[in-house]
């Protein structure tokens, strides 16, 4: 058998701990301990089987049982509501709820088809009780009440037109459903407003778009759809009266669509391919063919360091080879290698972002300056053949067309320039 313990205490009341009964003023600091002992003894005298038989105790006992029953009933209802709301959220979350100003991305996407897909799930949603049905109806209404006017205000009447057209096509699937006819019959005035509001949104959007081709489609569509509602008193005449009979003048309002992720990716690939093609054509016309040894050995990404010093040291070693070629009288080969190394430096300065690896001194440029001085000196001494000098002049014009020279001003020193 369980045993119960009553913890009876008398202590100073504070703002943070104010539970229990507040003692009268007769209880003070001098006698509080005496009161605790006295009340404890009285409690022991009262807690007997005889006390339980007294009417006062029985009345209190009934009150306690009633309070417990109410708490259990409240907890049960709360649990049922939580289960019900969880079920509602689960069923309703099966429908996509895009932003009010949602516009499908894509240059060729059919707006009516895309918005129709979203509306299909709303009109086919099966409500289980009246509140569910009201949620469904309001979800459909927000397309013409909020989406259409906001899209027009954003300067996208084409999207507003897509919403309205999809909505007008979807509404009959909702208002003529047999499985929820009882719920629909309780909302006839609201459904009439829904139908009229949707078609008014269609007319307003095509007017805002100023699209004559679509206006004609709207006229034919209104006359056709109005017949669906012939059983609704006066509805056919109301819809026909909305027909925008006056032809639009001028061009449709210009709208700019946003590319989808797939289209962005395809456009990026196209640009890359175009860039490669142009570079290949440019390379085919170039009088400075790329030196594959320089590309792989000197200007490899792995050689990048601060101030690009590692690349600079490798270039200085190649400078010695070029100087030896000049000393041997092989001026054309020396000039070709000089231009090839300059071209590779300019190319990788941009492609490998060498500009992020130095503050004031870009070391590889000094290696090129040394070669410029070499060929300028040969020219002053009369040792440089005319055909080699002409080649250097033409090749340097090609260097000046590089992005490195155009955008970053490198190399800063020119050949045969005052």
Secondary structure as UniProt FT lines:
FT   TURN            25..26
FT   TURN            29..31
FT   HELIX           32..46
FT   HELIX           49..52
FT   HELIX           55..92
FT   TURN            93..94
FT   TURN            100..101
FT   HELIX           111..123
FT   HELIX           130..142
FT   HELIX           143..147
FT   HELIX           148..153
FT   TURN            154..155
FT   HELIX           157..175
FT   TURN            179..180
FT   HELIX           181..185
FT   TURN            186..187
FT   HELIX           188..209
FT   HELIX           212..226
FT   HELIX           227..229
FT   TURN            230..231
FT   TURN            233..234
FT   HELIX           235..240
FT   TURN            241..242
FT   HELIX           261..285
FT   HELIX           292..293
FT   HELIX           294..298
FT   HELIX           301..303
FT   HELIX           306..308
FT   HELIX           309..327
FT   TURN            328..329
FT   HELIX           331..351
FT   TURN            352..353
FT   HELIX           354..356
FT   HELIX           363..380
FT   TURN            381..382
FT   HELIX           386..399
FT   TURN            400..401
FT   HELIX           403..408
FT   TURN            415..416
//
